[in-house]
Amino acid sequence: MTDAAWRTSTYTNGDGGDCVEIADDLPGIVPVRDTKDRTRATLIFGSGAWGRFVSAVKSEALRA
């Protein structure tokens, strides 16, 4: 994952805490890591599962 192009969530607060980063454009997977400790294990999700998760979060945010 060292060559992955990571991006920080758009919901991050300015200091980079309490947030996640994801790596885009990897076929079939979405790696996720903690912005507070990038040396810890990276979580790998299938792209379909990640898409359903993001849709559910967006749907819930619209209800709030």
N, C-alpha and C positions, 0 to 999 in steps of 0.2 A: 504493500500500500504506500510505499515511500514515493512512488512516481504518480500517485493519484492527484488529481486537481481538486482540492478540497474547497468547499465554500461554507461559510457560517450561516446559520439560520437568520432569516430576516427579522426574527423576533428577539435577537440578542440585545442585551442592554449594552451600552457603550464600553463597558470594561471587559467584555468577553466572558463573564461568569454565567453560570447556570444556563448553558446553551450547548447545542450540538453542532457538529459539522457533518456534511455529507459529501461524498465524491460522486460526481455525475459522470455520465457517458461510459459506464462500464457495463458491457452486455449482460443483462439478466440479473445483475446484483446491485445493491445500494449499500455501500459501506457507511457506517455511522460511528463517530467518535465524540468523546467529551472534550469540549474546548478548554476545560480547566487542567486536564492532564492528557495530552496527546500521546504520551508514551504507553498508556494502558491499552488493553486489548480493543481492537476494532470489532464492532458488531456488524455482521453481514446479513442483510435481508434480501429475499427475492424481490425483484422489481414489482411483481404483482402485489405481493403482501405490502410493500412500502407504499404503493399507490393507493391501496385500500385504506391504510393507516392515515395517510395525508388527507384523503377525501373525508374520512370520519372526523378528523380533527377540524378541518375547515367547516364541515357541516355543524359541528357542535359550537364552534366559535360564532357562527351566524345566529345561533339560537340564544346566545348569551346577551 
